[in-house]
Amino acid sequence: MSDGAPSAAALEAIRRGIDLRLDAEGRWMHEGEAFTHAGVTALFDRGLDLHPTTREPIVRIGEQWCYVRCEDLPFVVRRWRFGASATDPALCGVLNTGAEVEVGHDALRVEADGRVTLCFADAREARVSRAAQAALAPYLGETPEGFTLRCPNGVTLEVTCR
């Protein structure tokens, strides 16, 4: 290429060759070492996305991006926001990206391996962090089919066990 820009194949190799990882707890790693600067990890969290074609995890910084290797799901629910009234969404999960996603009926799932996941828009899934799971404990009730989550605004959500 005459302008000095890498070819599409070279750019793809560069994007895949960066050893950027997200561990099961949502910590960012490079070559086995955790990033410790809060600003860097916040930047990576905000840039986390899925590739529009392959649905592989990527991180975007401005117009640049690279692939991310994830030990678990790339999106993590870090905390919850309950709706204040019956007209608000009953419960929203706040993701590691900073985005808030509404928790619909049957969107929370307890997987066979014990992990708790949240299904949201575009068939995306997020792992619910241990701290976020613990925060829901006071609102959980057990049923013969699984669990229910009774939100402070009176809405009850089903929790599916798989």
C-alpha positions in Angstrom: 0.0 0.0 0.0 1.4 3.3 -1.0 0.1 5.3 2.0 2.0 3.1 4.5 -1.1 1.8 6.1 -1.1 -2.0 6.9 -3.1 -4.3 4.7 -6.4 -5.7 6.0 -4.8 -9.1 6.7 -1.9 -7.4 8.5 -4.3 -5.3 10.6 -6.3 -8.4 11.5 -3.1 -10.1 12.6 -2.2 -7.2 14.8 -5.6 -7.0 16.3 -5.6 -10.7 17.1 -1.9 -10.7 18.3 -2.4 -8.4 21.2 -2.5 -10.4 24.4 -5.4 -8.5 26.1 -7.5 -10.6 28.4 -10.4 -10.2 30.7 -10.5 -12.7 33.6 -13.6 -14.3 35.1 -13.8 -11.6 37.7 -13.6 -8.8 35.1 -10.0 -7.8 35.6 -8.0 -6.7 32.6 -4.7 -8.5 32.0 -1.8 -8.1 29.5 0.9 -10.8 29.2 -0.2 -12.3 32.5 -0.1 -9.0 34.5 -3.2 -7.2 35.7 -3.6 -3.6 34.9 -3.6 -1.6 38.1 -4.3 1.9 36.9 -8.0 2.6 37.5 -8.2 5.0 34.5 -6.8 2.3 32.1 -9.3 -0.3 33.3 -12.2 2.1 33.1 -11.2 3.0 29.6 -11.1 -0.7 28.6 -14.4 -1.3 30.4 -16.2 1.5 28.5 -14.7 0.3 25.2 -15.8 -3.4 25.6 -18.1 -4.5 22.8 -18.8 -7.4 20.5 -17.5 -7.5 16.9 -20.5 -6.7 14.7 -19.9 -9.6 12.4 -18.2 -12.4 14.4 -19.6 -11.4 17.9 -16.2 -11.9 19.4 -15.3 -9.7 22.3 -13.3 -6.5 21.3 -12.2 -3.4 23.0 -12.5 0.0 21.3 -10.5 3.0 22.0 -11.5 5.8 19.8 -11.5 4.5 16.2 -9.0 1.7 17.0 -9.9 -1.7 18.4 -8.5 -5.2 19.1 -9.8 -8.6 20.1 -10.0 -9.5 23.8 -9.7 -13.1 25.1 -12.2 -13.7 27.9 -12.1 -16.4 30.6 -15.9 -16.1 30.9 -18.5 -13.8 29.4 -17.1 -10.3 28.6 -19.9 -8.4 30.2 -20.3 -8.4 34.0 -23.1 -7.1 36.1 -21.3 -5.1 38.8 -24.3 -3.7 40.6 -28.1 -3.2 40.5 -30.5 -0.2 40.3 -34.0 -0.8 41.4 -36.9 1.2 39.9 -38.4 3.8 42.3 -42.0 3.4 41.1 -44.2 0.9 39.2 -43.6 2.9 36.0 -39.8 2.5 36.2 -38.1 -0.7 35.1 -38.2 -3.0 38.1 -34.5 -3.7 38.0 -31.5 -2.7 35.9 -28.1 -4.3 35.9 -25.1 -1.9 35.7 -22.5 -3.5 33.5 -18.7 -3.3 33.6 -19.1 -1.1 30.5 -21.2 1.5 32.5 -24.3 0.6 30.5 -27.5 -0.1 32.3 -29.6 -3.0 31.0 -33.2 -3.6 32.0 -33.8 -7.0 33.6 -36.8 -8.6 32.0 -38.9 -11.5 33.2 -36.8 -14.8 32.9 -33.7 -12.8 32.1 -31.8 -13.9 35.2 -30.6 -17.5 35.0 -28.7 -19.8 37.4 -26.6 -22.0 35.2 -25.9 -25.7 35.8 -22.4 -24.8 37.0 -23.8 -22.3 39.6 -23.0 -19.1 37.7 -25.7 -16.5 37.5 -26.2 -14.8 34.2 -28.3 -12.0 32.8 -29.6 -12.2 29.2 -30.3 -8.8 27.6 -30.6 -7.1 24.2 -29.3 -8.7 21.0 -29.0 -12.1 22.8 -26.1 -10.8 24.8 -25.3 -12.3 28.2 -23.5 -10.9 31.3 -22.1 -12.8 34.2 -23.4 -11.5 37.5 -20.5 -10.7 39.8 -20.5 -12.3 43.3 -21.0 -8.9 44.9 -24.1 -8.2 42.6 -25.4 -11.7 43.5 -25.1 -11.0 47.2 -26.9 -7.7 46.8 -30.0 -9.6 45.5 -30.1 -12.1 48.4 -32.6 -10.1 50.5 -35.1 -10.0 47.6 -35.0 -13.7 46.6 -37.6 -16.3 47.3 -37.6 -20.0 46.6 -40.3 -21.7 44.5 -40.7 -25.3 43.4 -39.5 -24.2 39.9 -36.6 -22.1 41.1 -36.5 -18.6 42.5 -38.3 -15.3 42.3 -36.9 -11.8 42.8 -39.3 -9.5 44.6 -38.3 -5.9 43.7 -38.9 -3.0 46.1 -41.5 -1.5 43.7 -43.6 -4.6 44.0 -42.7 -6.3 40.7 -41.7 -10.0 40.9 -39.2 -11.4 38.4 -38.6 -15.1 37.7 -35.1 -16.5 38.0 -34.7 -19.5 35.7 -32.5 -22.5 36.7 -30.8 -24.4 33.8 
